[in-house]
């Protein structure tokens, strides 16, 4: 996963390169396959992400009706600038290689997780394509 993290970080574009937020395909949904809300899991946490209505493409690949997953960890959506490229932090994980699953290291304790599906530039769709927020416990 380290190489996908490096790829995602390298593909985050400067704010000056951004354009308007695109509309998602009608009916697009993003959701957790696993873990599920209320689950208690051991680390590293294996996350499986689902998508309906659009396709997956790696960051940097401009293909119609595609994007890639981002995972918000303990980060409320209202604290994310949806008009700018999403920076990589401990609270924002990029799956810029087009992954639909991956492992995330989380400290033991309770965590909130939410998926944010974004375009090839790491820009949110308008309206945003987000999952329900779930809460998990890591042992």
C-alpha positions, -999 to +999 in steps of 0.1 A: +000+000+000+030+023+005+034+027-033-003+036-037+000+062-010+030+077-028+011+076-061-019+093-045+002+120-029+020+127-061-012+131-080-028+157-058-030+188-079-024+224-068-055+245-061-047+267-091-052+237-114-087+231-103-119+236-123-156+234-114-168+203-095-184+178-119-219+163-114-219+126-106-239+101-127-275+101-116-281+075-088-244+071-079-239+055-044-208+047-024-210+023+005-190+001+029-189-036+022-168-041+053-164-032+080-200-025+090-214+000+115-208-012+150-181-038+141-152-045+165-121-054+144-084-060+149-059-038+132-049-033+105-085-026+094-094-042+061-118-018+043-138-030+013-156-002-006-186-005-029-199+018-057-230+019-079-237+041-108-201+050-118-168+033-125-134+033-108-103+048-124-070+057-109-062+093-099-050+113-129-071+093-154-098+115-169-125+091-180-162+099-181-183+088-151-153+075-131-134+085-099-117+068-070-123+063-033-111+083-003-116+073+033-123+099+060-112+087+095-125+107+124-130+136+100-164+152+097-174+159+061-183+195+069-146+200+078-135+189+042-130+216+016-150+200-013-139+227-037-102+218-034-080+188-041-081+166-010-047+165+008-034+133+022-034+132+060-039+107+088-076+115+086-079+113+048-068+082+030-065+081-008-071+050-029-058+067-060-046+036-077-083+027-082-084+002-053-117-010-040-102-024-008-072-018+014-058-019+049-056+011+072-036+013+104-058+027+132-050+030+169-070+009+193-103+027+201-134+039+185-133+055+151-157+070+126-153+062+089-169+077+059-162+072+022-159+101-002-158+093-039-139+119-059-129+126-095-095+121-112-082+153-096-092+144-060-121+169-064-155+161-049-185+157-072-213+182-068-233+170-050-207+150-031-208+112-034-204+100+002-213+069+022-232+068+055-208+074+084-200+043+104-184+038+138-161+009+145-140-002+174-104-013+168-089-037+194 
